[in-house]
Amino acid sequence: MTDAQRFRDLYEECHPRVLAYATSLVGRQVGEDITSETFTVAWRRMRDIPAQPLPWLLGVARNLTRELRRRDGRQYALAVAEAQRVITSGVQANAATGTATPAPTAATATPWKLRLPMGETVSTEFWDVASTGAKDAWAVGRRTDGDEGAAPVVKHWNGSRWADVAPASSFVADIADFGARSAWLTSFDWDPAGNAYEARLERWTGSGWQKVSLPAAPGGGQVQPWDITGTGPDDVWVTAEAVTGEVSVPLLYHWDGGGWTVREVPTPADHPTGWVANHAVATGRDSVYVLGKTNDPQAPEATMAVRWSGGRWQSLPALPVDETNAAGADGAGRLWISGWAPGDRHAVLSRWTGTAWATEKLPAGVTEHSEMSTVSGIAGVPGTKGVFAAGTAGCASDPVMCGIVVSRDLR
């Protein structure tokens, strides 16, 4: 059989599954581009494809998605979309018992109330949400068609209705909420002159979004914000990278309510293209964890984890995953991360004990019907030691694309 014949058979057999997986990560429009690129790679590397090609193809699609996230700064952790999937399909599992039950349908999920922004007349996708209470919530995403084409969407919930609040930039990525006059988001615009995206930070003033200029990097370079965390309006942390050519230097900025301070994040070793700090988790005032990786176009060569404790940096041991896909704190303020362990297609969850990483697998109810799994969001439950994690995995009806929510230390 010629390579052309093998490729045709491969395409016919695997294209629907690869498209479904890519769509679950980044939405239909971008998912089609990722799928096309995946099969372009497959054609160039036909002799490298194993006898069971689907896991290999999904791995290529996963790496291409990583590169997309790194390149344009958007974090497609589709928190709202995951919640929708859990209501309509998938598996709901408890990490403590390992049991799993079908996720409740919209008709029977009485504890859930529909709070998604309504009134949209064109296709819209949301990929991040933040809230400080029942009368203060934000959702960000984009409209993907209509007369105006793709356009950013930022909506605010005041307890009774959703309101459109236009951002200052053409694209929005992540949002964090610390109170009525202290929401922050990362955004970016296309710079035609530089033929690149210009990333920036924006702050909600109570009446509109205001572009925020971060102080210059200590060693120079173009500053591009990544992640936002904090404990309140006067304790906001932003990770960023200072880019000079192809080299990135990770930075940690702190807003104390009146001004900024900036520090370079220590890295484990030198790397030709530098490092990026793409996750930050504040577990208290003057306590923030920074997680990152080498600035590689595909899977990173190495990872990093450090903690700033207000007066010094503490280096953590090597991560038990090949890249941090999600990070958060549980209700007790303990750091959790998730990613894929080397050689494993299923996500694991790891907790920092203060001296070592304690790694746990997803419940068997999640993995037994699944070819692979991903955790894309972690959040604690205040007043408890509990934690939720959300993502995608397979289920009995589909080995790749079902939504999951797992919990730990909750009844």
Secondary structure, DSSP 8 states (H G I E B T S, - for coil): --HHHHHHHHHHHHHHHHHHHHHHHH-HHHHHHHHHHHHHHHHHTGGG--SSHHHHHHHHHHHHHHHHHHHH------HHHHHHHHHHSSEEEETTT--EEE---TTT-TT----S-----S-EEEEEEEEEETTEEEEEEEE-SSTT-SEEEEEEE-SS-EEE---SSSEEEEEEE-STT-EEEEEEEEETTTTEEEEEEEEE-SSSEEEE-----TT-SEEEEEEEEEEETTEEEEEEEEEETTEEEEEEEEE-SS-EEEEE---SS--TTBEEEEEEEEEETTEEEEEEEE--SSS-S-EEEEEE-SS-EEE----SSSS--EEEE-TTS-EEEEEE-TT-SSEEEEEE-SSSEEEEE--HHHHTT-S-EEEEEEEE-TTSS-EEEEEEEEETTEEEEEEEEEEES--
